[in-house]
């Protein structure tokens, strides 16, 4: 009943969103027509209006992202030999950069110099941003060096853009070097620059380095803000240091910095990911008490946490509370619910939710389909899983290796090996490259169904094609050998496994030790048991 209520309660915002987009799109078209008409009138006016008036029209077109139109109008100015200025040339550079036509952008830069104009910080910032947004970070660094060598002025935006570009591609060390270069210039580093690098260090799991940079900020008199603390908390949560993350919340209080929804969501998500949902709820209580309104991310994290600790009813209650709290669920909300319900064996409820999101004109993504297909297959409804794959194709979301691996696993576990091999061959012909996980499913299925020679052949293909096998792949093959009583072959593979840089785990040893005891090779079993203890696997 609650799902029916949410379906109708949430249909109006979706309609409103459609209307907003419709009117916004049409308003832009009217604005473009008005701008072009005004521009043409000005071109034919005698005497020619001041150049800044042309710039205003070009700038308005850039605001609504009609870059090509702005370029076309500028070219008409040139044909009429109307003198330009640095402002209009900067607008032109900006247009070319947004269109990723950097050669033209730099041609305009050369024209600025040729006409005797002095490039300003807007010129430099636009070019640096254009290079960074086009992924040409090395060229951006070279351009930066040339700019400094020629004593052009840069500002906070210039350095911030460069640091942001470097951090986005994982070049954190280079970003730190740029930060050090700033200190030797007239520009002072600010909290935004530090936050970007702290975030990048956190993503690299260099939490200690991130903290060192945070302390450096404070020593240099740069006050951390809510983003600094939220970023540090996220880094700590990602490496499981939740106690330290909560400690930062107390530091924020001492500095009179109010945590925002992002700060609280970071902590809630951190606790939920390790199954400490009650602590997450305590954070939620503090959040509400401080007047910070939970959003869709808050509830998604809670639902994830509840499913993790098998509290399905609480997850469903959290989903139903969206409407009461005036929060709009998104595709991630449905994905969490569908995946959680499927893993809890409640596939019919998952199917109903899938239908609901389609009725609300929300497009299921690959994650939605994969979760539901996995649930259907594991509940023995392979035909329904196939139907969803056809639907994916019809919706322009062709199934990938993960989707086919789910079906392959279901076929193998249903002992439908011929169908599994046919499917494996089919998706290879479709140009979908199987990964190690896919091959492991097939090896495991073949071994469990007594087709050891076929499994060995697949395993040989894996090795000969240079795949980096993981412990699951070796365990599947070792299980096959042990099942057929081929313990020498299993021991040989154990040795090869270590030679290939793959460390055996507890399961690997247990498989072989059990087989050795079964074959009454007790001495060898005890030897492997001691080896297992020496490696700290017990």
N, C-alpha and C positions, 0 to 999 in steps of 0.2 A: 504493500500500500504506500509506504514511504517513497519507494522508487517512482511510483506513478505520480505522486505529488511533486517530486523534484523535476520530473519530466516537463510538466506543464508550467511549473513555477519558473523554470529557467528558459522557457522558449522565447519570452519577450526580449530579454537582453540580447539574445542572438539576433533577433529581428532588428533591434535598434542598431546593433553593430553593423548590420548589412546596410541599413539606411544611411548611417553616418558615412560609411565608405562610398556609397553611391553618390551622395550629395557632395562629398569632398572631391571625388574624382571629376564630377561635372563642374563643380565650382572652379577647379583648376583649369579646365578647358576654357571656361569663360574668361578667366583671368589671363590666359595665354592670348586669346583672341583680342582682348582689350589692350594688352601690352603691345602686340604687333601693330594694331590699328593706330595706337598713340605714337609708336615709333615711326611708322610710315608718314603720319601727319607732320611730325617734327622734321623728318628728312626733306619734306617738300615745303617747309616754312622758310620764308626769306625775311629777315636774316635768320641764319641757323641758330637755334637755341643754344645756351651754354652747354658745354660738354657734360657737366654733372647731371643734367636732366636725362641725357642718354644713359648715363651710368645707373641712375635710379631704376630705369626700366630693365636694364640688363640684370641688375641686382635682384629685382623682383622675380625674374624668370629663374634665376639660380635658386632663390628661396623655395620655389615650387618644383625644383629639380628638372627644369626644361633646359638642360645645358646645350643641346644641339641647336635649339631655337635661338638662344643667346649668341652662340657662335655665328649663326647665319646672319643675325641682325648686325653684329659687329662687322662682318665682312661687307655688308651693305654700306656701313659708315665709311669703310676704307675705299670702296668704289667711288663714293661721293667726295673723297679726299677731305673728309672732316677730321681735323686734328684731334688726336686722342690724348689721354693723360695716363699717369701711373695707375690710377684707380681702375679705369676700364681695362687696362692691360692685365692687372691683377685678377680681375673678374674673368678675363679670357683664360688665363693660366688655370684658374680654379675649375673652369668648365672642362678643359682638356684633361686635367688631373682626375676629375670625377669620372670621365669617360675612359680613363686609363690610356689616354693617348699622350704619353709622356714626351715623345719626340717633338710633338707640336707645342707642348707646354714649354719645353726648353728653347724651342725656336722663338717663342714669344719673349722668353727671358733674354735671349740674345738681342732681340729687337729693342727691348727696354734699354740695354746698354748702348746699342747703336744710336738710338735717338737721344742719348745723353741724359736719360732719366736716372735717378738714383733708386735702385731697388730698396724697398723698405722691409721691415720685419714681416709684413703680410706676404710679400713676394716670397721670401725665404721659407716662411712657415708653410705656405701653400705647396711649394715644391717638395719640401721635406715630407710633408704629409702624403702627397701624391706618390712619392717613391715608396714610402712605408706601406701605404694601403695597397700598392701593387706588388708587394712582397719583395721589392728591390732594396733590401736593407743595406747590403754592402755598398750599393750606389749612393744611398742616402748618407752613409758614413763618409764616403769619399767627397760627396758634395759638401757635407758639413766641414770637413777639413779644408776644402777650397775656400769656403765662405770665411772661415776663421783666418786663413792665410791672407785673404784679401781685405781683412778688417771690416767686413760687413757686420752689422749689428744683429744679434739674435736676442730673443727674450725667453721668458718662461715657457711660452707655448712651443717654441722651437725645440728646446731641450726636452720638454715633456713629450712631444710627439716622437722624437727619436728614441727616448727611453721606452715609451709605450710600444713602439714598433719592435724594438729588440726583445722586450719581455714577451711579446706575443709569439715570437718564434723560438723562445727558450734560450736566447742568448743573454742570460742574466749577468754573466761576467762582463760582457761588453757594455751592458747597461750601467753596471757599477763603475766602469772606467769613464763613461760619459759623465756620471754623477761627480766623479773626482775632478774632471776637466772643468765642470761648472764652477767649482770652488776657486779656480784660478781666473775666473772671468768676473765681469761686473754684475752678473746675474747670481742671485743667491738661491740655492736649492730650496724647494718648498715641500710641504707635506704630501702633495700629490705625487711628486717624483719618488719620494721615499715609499709611499704606499704601493706604487706600481712594482717597485723592486722587491719589497717585502712580500707581496703577493706572488711574484715569480719565484722567489726563493722557497716559499711555502709549497708551491706546486712541485718544486724539485725535491721536496721533503727535507730541505736544509733549514730545519726549524731553528737550530741554534744560530745559524748565520742571520736568519730573519730577526731573531731577538737582538743580536748584536747591532744590527742596523737600527732597530727600534731604540735601543739605548743611545746610539750615536746621535739620533735625532734629538733626544732629550738633552744630551750634553751640549749640543749646538744651539739649543734654545728654540728648536722647531717643535711646536706642540702637536702631539699625536691627536687625531680626531677619531670619530666613531668608525670611520672606514679602516683606519690603522688597526684598531682593536678587533674589529670584526674579521679582518684579514688574518691577524695573528691567531685568533680563536679557531678559525677554519683550519689553519695549518696544524694547530695542536690537536684538534678533533680528528684530522686525517691520519695522525700517527698515534691515536689512542690516548693522548694526554688530556683527558677530560677534566681532571682535577685542576690542572694548570689553566685550562681554558676558563673555568669558573672563577679562578683567582683573578683573571684579567677583568672579569665583570666587576669585581670589587675595586680594582684599580681605577676603572672608569668612574665609579662612584666617588672615589677620593679626588679625582680631577674634575668633578662636576660635568662629566660628559654623559649625556643621556643615551643609553643604548636604543637602537632603532629596531624595526622588524627584522632586518637582515641579521643583526647581532643575535637576537633571540632565536631566530630560525637556525642559525649555525649551531648553537648549543643544543637545541631540541633535536636536530638531525643527527648530531654527534652521539647523543645518548640513545636515540632510537636505533642507530646502526649497530650498536653493541648490545641491544636488547634491554637497556635500562629505561623502559618506558615510563616507569613511575617518576624517575628523576626528570625525564623530559616533561612530564605533566606538571612537576613542581616549577620548572622553568616557565612553562605556559602560564601558570598561576601568577608568577611574578610579573610576567609580560602584561597580562590583563590588568593586574593591580596598578601597574605604572602607566596605564592608559594607552598602551601600544596594541593596536588591533591586529589579531592574527590574520594571515592571508592564506591563499591557496597552498603555498609552499609549506606553511606550518602544518596544515591538515594532511597534506601528502606524506610528510615525514612521520607524523603520528600513525597514519594508516600502515605505512611500511613497518614501523616498529611493532605495532600490534600483531601483524601477520607473522613477523619474525618470532614472536614469543607465543604463537598459536592462539592468540586471543581474537578470534575471528569476529565475534559479536561486537567487540569494542571497535574493531576496524570499521565494521558496517555502521555502527552508531556514529563514528567520526565522519564517515562519508555522508550520512543523512543530515548531519549538523551543518553542512555547507549552506543549505537553504536558510535555516534558522539564523545563521550568523551573517547572512547577506553576502556570502562568498560564492563566486562562480567556479565550479570545478572545471579543470582543463583536461586535455588528453592524458596528461601524466596521472591525474587523479584516477581516471578510468583504467589506465594501464596497471596502476598499483592494485586496484580492486580486482580486476580481471585475473591478473597473475596470482594474487593472493588467494582468491576463491578457487582457482584451478588447482593450485598446490595443496589446498585444503580439501580437495575432492568434491567441491561444490560447483561442478561444471555447468549445470543448468542455470544457476544464478549468474554465473559469468556470461553465459550466452545471452541472458536477458539484459544484462548491463551493456553488452555489445550492441544489441538491438536498440537500446535506449540512446546510446551516443549517436547512432546513425539517424534516429528519428529527430535528434537535436541538430542535425546537419553538421556534426563534428566528424572530421575525417579520421578514421582509424589509421595509425601508422604501422610500420613494420613490427614494432615492439608489441602492439596490440594483437596483431595477427599471430605472431609467433607464440605469444603467451596462450592464446586461445587454442591454437592448433596443437600445442604441446599438451594442454589439458584434455582436449578431445582424444588425442592419440593414446594418452596414458589411461584414459577411461575406456579404451577399446573401441572408440568411435572414429576409426580411420577414414571411413567414407566422408564423414562430416569435415574432417581435416582436409581431405582432398578438395572438397567443395570450396573451402575457404581459400585454398591456393588458387583455384580458378577465379574466385572473386578478387583476389589481390591483383591478378593479371589484368582483369577487366577494369580495375580502378587505376591502372597504370603504375602499380607497385609490384613488379615481378618478384617472385620468391627468390631469395638468395641462399647462400650456403647454409646459414643457420636454420632457415625454414626446412630445407631439404634434409639437413642432418637430424632434425626432430622426427621427420617421417621415417628416415632410415633407421633410427633407433627404435621406433615403434614396430617397424616391420621385423627387425632382428629379434626383438623381445617376444614377438608373436610367432617366432620360428618360421617366418615367411622369407626365407633366405633368397630364393630365386627372384622374388619381387624386389627384395632389397638390392640385389646385384643389378637388376634391370633399371631400378631407379638411379643407382649410383652411376651407371653408364649413361643414362638419359641426361642427368644434369651436367655431366662432363661434356656431352655433345652440345649442350646449350651454352657452353663457354663459362660455366660456373665452376671455379676451381675449388676442389675439396681441400680442406685444411687437415691438420694433424688430428683434430678432434673427430672429423668425419671418418677418416681412415681407421681410427681407434675403435669407433662404433662398429665398423664392418669387421675388423679383426676379432673383436670380442664376440660379436654375433656368430661368426663362422666357427670360432673355437668352441663356443658353448653348444653349438649344434653338431659337433663332431667332424667338421670339415677343416681339419688341421692343415692339409696341404694347400687348400685355397687361402687360408689365413696366412700361411707362410709366404705365399706368393704376393699377397697384398703387402705384407710386412717388408718383403724384399724390395717392392716398388718404392715404399717409403724411404728405405735406406739409400737405394740407388739414385733417387731424385733429390737427395740432399736435404730432406726434411729434418728439422731439429726435433727429435722425438722426446716426449715428456714421459714421466714415470708411469702414467696411465697406459700409454702405448705398450711399454715393456711389460707391465703387469698383465695386460690382456694376453700377450703372446706367451709369457711364462705360465700363466694359468692354463692355457691350451696344452702346452707341453706336459705339465704336471698331471692334467686330467687324463692324458693318454699314457701316463707312466714313463714319459721320456725325460727323466730327471737330469741326465747328463746334459741334454740339450738346454734345459732350463738353467743349469749352473753355468753353462757356456755363455748363455745370453746375459746372465747376471754379471759375468766378468766383462763382456762387451759393453754392457750398459755403463759401467763405471769408466771404461776406457773412452767412451763417447761423451763423457762429461755429464752424465745424468745420474744423480744420486738415488740409490734405491731407498724406499721408505719402509715403514713398519709392515705394510700390506705385502710388499715384495718378499720380505723375509718370511712372513707368516705362511705365504702360499707354498714356498719351497720347503720350509721346515715341516709343515704339515704333511707334505708329500713324502719327505724323507722318513718321517716316523711311520707313515702308512706302509712304506716299502721296507720297514725294519732296518733302515740305515741310520741307526740311532747315533752312532759316533759322529757322522757327518752333520746330523741335525743339531747335536749339542755344540759342535764347532761353529756352525752358523749362528746358533743362539748366543754364544759368547761374542762373536763378531758384532752381532746386533747390539749387545749391551755395551761393548767398547765404543760403538759409534753414538751412544747416547740415545738409542731409539726405543729404550724401555724404561 
